[in-house]
Amino acid sequence: MFDFFWNLGSFIFALGILVTVHEYGHFWVARRAGVEVLRFSIGFGKPLYRWYDKHGTEYVIAMIPLGGYVKMLDGRVDDVPSDKQHLAFNNKPVMSRIAVVAAGPIANFLFAIIVLAAMYMIGVQSAKPIVGNVQVNSRAVQANIQSGDHILSMSGKEVNTWQDVTFSLMSHLGEDVIEVKVKDAQQQIAIRKINVDGWKLDKQDEAPLTAIGIMPFRPALTLTLGHIAKESAAELAGLQINDTIKSLDNKPVTSWQQFVQIIQSSPNQTLSLNIERNGINQIIQITPQARQGQDGTMQGFLGVVPLLEKWPDGYIETRHYGPLDSMVLGAEKTFELVRLSFDMIGSLLTGQVSVKNLSGPVGIAVGAGTSVSYGIVAFLSFLALISVNLGVFNLLPLPVLDGGHLMYYIIELIRKKPVSEKTQELGFKVGAIVLIALTCFALLNDVSRL
């Protein structure tokens, strides 16, 4: 229950920031284009709090925190007095209307640059992309990628983190070969060629690295507890962080994997767990909770996470940058994310990425809660990623989105006359149906992941 409210609160906080940024983009440009703004609302539904500025604009914090909007004076929906015709959005030149509509997504991209720049100035700690294991009969094995290889570049572009490697893989979907520059365990530089001809991300939530057979290096799991979930069977049994597992039902436990297998095979069964706490052995009775596994069978669940062994020297890197370098890096990373987002949309349309990988608000909420728990740097990275996705999504040429309005205005710019109201109305209906269908599909994907 705690995780639910934590994720929900993090989601509302993150969404509130991003929606405010997006709508402020529309608001700021509308004001400078001479459009009268009637309302700036964060959320929908019944207003919880409202106030007015000297221009008469109403600012609203509404009950349903799932979006927002800027309401402008518009002769298509309002009765506009003759003395205010020049302030109506629909009476502005088409270039002014394009600027107002495009300002929302642009604000999201600018926000991502600023957030990423702040992240780089704080300092980014990450694991170097050093290969842990390589799956048998995988594309990575065929490319002769080996355990201990340090990936230096992908198709000529330097990579410093596993996120860089993942983004590079995703950006090369649909190609034949990816050249990977590595430094092997003997410190020798080599070029490996991964055959990605016909490669698709057609399984739900399958990571690109896993799909080609690469397992990033991670320190081994210990038998010492590092985290205990709230209201879990472990907490109810009295287990504590830093307890070390010794045996289970008088059988020695020698690895975390062995412990997990026993717990999963014992749903709702009481077991005697021997632990060491502060140098003293204790016996604790535990009863793993039952939950459904991926194969449909009931499995035991204790709610504990182990500590990891120490990272080897040189495997973790912390990078700090000055203000100017941070802004440049933030801009470069934002551009990369925008390009990758459009690439993924194209891959979804061509079937190279399965629609099973779409995430909706539940997936975003879980991501928000997880990133907040990891600290400010992880949360800033999450905010930047979602801000870019929000901007790109709004640029899709669906009439109910900013991109749909831009499409109509660009057509008007070319034809020298607006698109007919009948055509626009039909487009809005089709766009709404497509948007609702996408939302429902993403929600179904979210539910299937729970």
Disulfide bonds with the S-S distance in Angstrom:
none
